[in-house]
Amino acid sequence: MDNTSPHDTLPAGLAMALANDPEGLDRFLSLPPKSRAALVARARQARSKAEMQSLVSDLRS
């Protein structure tokens, strides 16, 4: 039985942006669960590749 819900998966654009930004990925993984969930929720609202990349680059600031 699969214990993951659709809400546990990363949006494809976010996964791709994180895969292309190792520092952003490290920072994302170090976030507390609530902060990570908030970022994923924001990513679900992103309407362009640039918006998604901005979310990930903001992790490095």
PyMOL commands that set and color helices and strands:
alter all, ss='L'
color gray80, all
select helices_A, chain A and resi 6-8+12-19+22-30+33-45+49-59
alter helices_A, ss='H'
color red, helices_A
deselect
rebuild
show_as cartoon
